[in-house]
Amino acid sequence: MINPNAKIIAVDFDGTIVEDAYPKIGKPMPFAFEALKKLSAEGHRIILWTYRYGKELRDAVDFCESNGLEFYAVNKSFPEEEFDRRKMSRKINADVFVDDRNFGGLKGWGEVYQEISQGKELSKKKTQQRSKNKWSKFFK
C-alpha cells in the first residue's frame, strides 16, 4: 500500500545518523537507524544528504547498509539525477531536512520519528506566531 502522506526526508550523516568523527565513522546516534528504517518501511523516501564525497561517502553508505538502512538516493534528489553545477543547484528537493546543524540543533530521533510519522510537524503559521511572541520583546 502506498502511503499518501509519505515525505522525502533528507538526512545528514556526521552528527545526525552517527556521532561526528569526520572523516572517520562515529558511533550510531541513539535510535537513528531504528527511526530511519521504520520511516522507510512506512513509505517515506530517505535521502542521504552529506558533505562527504569519494571514499568517505562510500564508507558512510556502506556503514548504513551494514546497519540495515538503504537510501532512496545519495546527495541527489532522485536516483537517476545527474548533477551538473552549470545547470542546477546542489540543494536537493526534500520535504524535511534532518541535520545536527539545524537552527536549534538536532531533536532526539524518537521525536523526529513521531513528528514525521504521525504528521505532527508544526504548521508554518504556528511556527511564525510562536516565534513572533517569543522574540518580539527583544525588538521593541
Backbone torsions as a table, in degrees:
resi	resn	phi	psi	omega
1	MET	NA	137.7	179.2
2	ILE	-85.7	134.0	178.0
3	ASN	-84.3	110.8	-178.2
4	PRO	-68.4	-14.8	179.5
5	ASN	-102.3	12.6	-178.0
6	ALA	-61.9	144.2	-179.3
7	LYS	-119.6	159.3	169.5
8	ILE	-95.5	120.5	-173.5
9	ILE	-116.9	116.2	176.5
10	ALA	-93.9	126.5	-174.9
11	VAL	-125.8	131.6	174.6
12	ASP	-76.1	163.4	-179.6
13	PHE	-100.6	-68.0	-175.2
14	ASP	-69.7	122.3	-179.5
15	GLY	86.0	-4.2	-177.4
16	THR	-122.7	-60.2	174.8
17	ILE	-82.9	-38.6	177.8
18	VAL	-128.1	161.8	174.2
19	GLU	-61.2	147.3	-177.4
20	ASP	-73.0	112.9	177.0
21	ALA	-138.1	21.7	-175.1
22	TYR	-49.0	134.7	9.1
23	PRO	-88.1	-1.2	176.6
24	LYS	-76.2	173.9	176.5
25	ILE	-97.1	121.4	178.5
26	GLY	-78.5	177.0	176.6
27	LYS	-71.5	145.9	178.4
28	PRO	-57.9	139.2	174.3
29	MET	-70.3	144.1	-179.3
30	PRO	-54.6	125.3	175.1
31	PHE	69.2	6.9	-179.5
32	ALA	-62.7	-51.7	-177.6
33	PHE	-66.0	-40.5	179.5
34	GLU	-61.3	-46.5	-178.5
35	ALA	-64.5	-46.4	-177.5
36	LEU	-66.3	-40.0	177.8
37	LYS	-64.9	-39.2	179.4
38	LYS	-67.5	-42.2	177.3
39	LEU	-62.3	-41.0	177.7
40	SER	-62.9	-42.6	178.9
41	ALA	-64.0	-26.5	178.2
42	GLU	-82.4	-0.4	175.8
43	GLY	102.5	-0.7	176.6
44	HIS	-74.0	146.1	178.4
45	ARG	-95.9	122.0	-177.5
46	ILE	-101.9	123.5	177.7
47	ILE	-112.8	129.7	171.7
48	LEU	-81.6	119.6	-178.4
49	TRP	-124.3	102.1	-170.1
50	THR	-139.7	159.7	175.5
51	TYR	-72.4	-20.6	-176.5
52	ARG	-62.8	149.3	173.6
53	TYR	-150.8	169.4	177.6
54	GLY	61.8	-137.4	-177.1
55	LYS	-61.7	-40.8	-179.6
56	GLU	-63.2	-36.3	177.0
57	LEU	-68.4	-46.0	179.0
58	ARG	-59.6	-39.9	177.4
59	ASP	-61.1	-42.0	-179.8
60	ALA	-66.1	-44.8	179.2
61	VAL	-63.7	-44.4	178.8
62	ASP	-61.0	-41.3	179.4
63	PHE	-62.6	-43.9	178.9
64	CYS	-64.2	-44.5	178.6
65	GLU	-62.1	-37.5	178.8
66	SER	-68.5	-16.6	176.0
67	ASN	-102.7	15.6	173.6
68	GLY	83.1	13.8	-179.0
69	LEU	-111.5	120.0	174.4
70	GLU	-113.7	144.9	-175.7
71	PHE	-101.1	148.7	172.8
72	TYR	-65.4	-41.1	178.6
73	ALA	-154.4	162.9	178.8
74	VAL	-128.8	118.0	179.6
75	ASN	55.1	31.7	174.7
76	LYS	-156.6	162.1	-175.1
77	SER	-72.9	-30.8	178.5
78	PHE	-151.2	156.2	-171.8
79	PRO	-55.2	-36.0	-174.5
80	GLU	-85.0	-5.6	-175.6
81	GLU	-62.4	133.1	175.1
82	GLU	-109.0	113.5	-177.4
83	PHE	-75.6	128.7	175.3
84	ASP	-134.4	104.7	-173.9
85	ARG	-62.2	-16.4	176.8
86	ARG	-77.9	-18.9	-174.0
87	LYS	-116.1	-16.2	-173.3
88	MET	-150.1	162.6	177.1
89	SER	-80.5	153.3	175.2
90	ARG	-72.8	-21.5	-179.7
91	LYS	-65.3	136.6	-178.0
92	ILE	-97.0	166.3	178.2
93	ASN	-92.4	116.9	177.6
94	ALA	-149.6	156.3	176.6
95	ASP	-82.9	-32.6	-175.6
96	VAL	-138.1	137.2	174.7
97	PHE	-116.4	125.4	179.0
98	VAL	-113.8	116.2	-172.6
99	ASP	-152.6	140.4	178.0
100	ASP	-67.8	-14.3	-179.6
101	ARG	-96.3	11.3	174.2
102	ASN	-56.4	150.6	171.3
103	PHE	-62.8	120.2	-176.7
104	GLY	98.5	-7.0	176.5
105	GLY	84.8	179.8	-178.6
106	LEU	-87.2	127.5	172.9
107	LYS	-70.8	164.1	173.5
108	GLY	-65.2	152.4	-177.3
109	TRP	-64.7	-27.8	175.6
110	GLY	-63.3	-43.6	178.7
111	GLU	-68.9	-40.5	176.9
112	VAL	-58.2	-48.5	-179.6
113	TYR	-59.3	-49.4	-177.4
114	GLN	-58.9	-46.4	-177.5
115	GLU	-64.1	-42.1	-179.0
116	ILE	-75.5	-48.1	-174.9
117	SER	-64.7	-40.9	-176.3
118	GLN	-99.4	7.7	177.2
119	GLY	63.6	34.0	-177.8
120	LYS	-91.9	18.9	179.4
121	GLU	-64.4	140.7	178.9
122	LEU	-68.1	141.1	175.4
123	SER	-72.5	157.2	179.6
124	LYS	-59.0	-40.4	-178.4
125	LYS	-63.4	-45.0	179.2
126	LYS	-63.2	-41.9	-179.3
127	THR	-64.5	-43.9	179.7
128	GLN	-64.7	-40.8	-179.8
129	GLN	-65.5	-44.8	179.2
130	ARG	-60.8	-43.5	-179.5
131	SER	-63.5	-42.5	-179.6
132	LYS	-62.3	-46.1	-179.3
133	ASN	-64.6	-39.5	-174.8
134	LYS	-72.3	-38.9	-171.7
135	TRP	-105.5	-9.4	-175.0
136	SER	-60.4	-31.0	-178.9
137	LYS	-65.7	-23.2	-179.2
138	PHE	-81.1	-16.4	-174.3
139	PHE	-113.6	18.4	178.9
140	LYS	-90.5	NA	NA
